[in-house]
Every structure is written in structure tokens, then in C-alpha cells.
């Protein structure tokens, strides 16, 4: 399969596929003409990587997951530990996003949103200094 065909089949852009090859996640064969020739196995790996990335796993996590997937003597505990660590990082990000939302909601609530120049949103962004103190 050429890169366009495999791209459509796995849902990844050509550029991403080339990047995955560049960093050694996949190793498609090269034809006599120098073009990439993707096998069904390459397509399977790319589909695997696309799914892992859609779940937010980092490139290095994907490298580890791929290695674990290909190691039939692996312990599922290793996979579970990696996934649990990823869940912990997601929960940390969610907590930060919720905190950001709460702070912005509070600032928006305290902003009159009228023609006056004073604005608690800008004051907060400026480190609590009043706008007139610039």
C-alpha cells in the first residue's frame, strides 16, 4: 500500500505517518523506486498508534505500548500500570482545567462589563495591580 492508501485506512495524515517512520515507530519497506510500501502489519501498527494517541498517550507511551503489544511474554500488569499512570496525568490536567474555569468564572462574575475602564479580569492578569497603577 502506498502512503495515501494507508493514511485513509488508519485515519492518520501522511505527515504523521512520515513522522512515525522518522522516529522509528514504524518501518515500512521501500520499493525499488524508493517509495514507501506499507504492509497490513504496518497498517495495523498505525491504527494501534492512532487509537493510543486519540486516548492521549504520549509518543513515548505509544512506543512502550507498541513494545508491550509485540511482546507476547509481557505481563498485563505492565500495561495496566502504564494506563493507570496515564489516568493519573489526565486527572491532574482535568483538575487544573477546572481550577482555571473556576477562576475565570469568578473574574467574569466580578467584571461589570460596562463602559467603565476598571476590569477585574485585566487586574488579575496584571498580577492584582489596578489598571490605573500601570
NORSULFEN-V650496 format. One record per residue. N is the residue number from 1. SS is DSSP state (a for helix, b for strand, c for the rest). PHI is phi in whole degrees, -180 to 180 (NA if undefined). OMEGA is omega in whole degrees, -180 to 180 (999 if undefined). Layout:
BEGIN
N;SS;PHI;OMEGA
N;SS;PHI;OMEGA
END
This chain:
BEGIN
1;c;NA;175
2;c;-86;-174
3;a;-65;179
4;a;-65;-180
5;a;-65;-179
6;a;-68;177
7;a;-62;178
8;a;-64;-177
9;a;-71;-176
10;a;-102;178
11;c;84;178
12;c;-103;176
13;c;-66;178
14;a;-52;-177
15;a;-60;179
16;a;-66;179
17;a;-62;178
18;a;-62;178
19;a;-63;179
20;a;-60;176
21;a;-69;-179
22;a;-59;-178
23;c;-93;172
24;c;84;177
25;c;-78;177
26;c;-134;-178
27;c;-140;180
28;c;-68;176
29;b;-70;175
30;b;-118;177
31;c;-76;179
32;c;-60;180
33;c;-83;179
34;c;90;-180
35;c;-76;176
36;b;-67;177
37;b;-128;-175
38;c;-85;178
39;c;-93;174
40;a;-61;178
41;a;-64;176
42;a;-61;178
43;a;-61;179
44;a;-61;179
45;a;-63;-180
46;a;-65;177
47;a;-65;176
48;a;-59;-179
49;a;-65;179
50;a;-61;180
51;a;-67;179
52;a;-62;179
53;a;-66;179
54;a;-67;175
55;c;-90;174
56;c;89;178
57;c;-68;178
58;c;-71;177
59;a;-60;-180
60;a;-66;174
61;a;-61;179
62;a;-63;178
63;a;-61;180
64;a;-66;179
65;a;-61;179
66;a;-63;178
67;a;-63;178
68;a;-65;180
69;a;-61;-177
70;a;-81;180
71;c;-94;-177
72;c;-72;177
73;c;-97;-178
74;c;-64;172
75;c;-100;180
76;a;-62;177
77;a;-60;179
78;a;-66;179
79;a;-67;-180
80;a;-61;-180
81;a;-62;178
82;a;-63;180
83;a;-66;179
84;a;-65;177
85;a;-64;178
86;a;-65;177
87;a;-61;179
88;a;-61;179
89;a;-66;177
90;a;-63;-180
91;a;-62;176
92;a;-63;179
93;a;-64;179
94;a;-62;179
95;a;-61;178
96;a;-64;179
97;a;-64;178
98;a;-64;177
99;a;-64;177
100;a;-62;179
101;a;-61;-179
102;a;-62;179
103;a;-63;179
104;a;-65;176
105;a;-59;179
106;a;-63;179
107;a;-64;179
108;a;-64;179
109;a;-62;-177
110;a;-87;178
111;c;-89;-179
112;c;-68;179
113;c;64;-179
114;c;-116;-176
115;c;-86;178
116;c;-73;-178
117;c;-78;-178
118;c;-71;-176
119;c;-146;179
120;a;-63;179
121;a;-67;180
122;a;-67;178
123;a;-59;180
124;a;-65;179
125;a;-64;180
126;c;-85;177
127;c;89;176
128;c;92;178
129;c;-75;178
130;c;-69;-179
131;a;-61;-179
132;a;-74;-178
133;a;-90;-179
134;c;-70;999
END
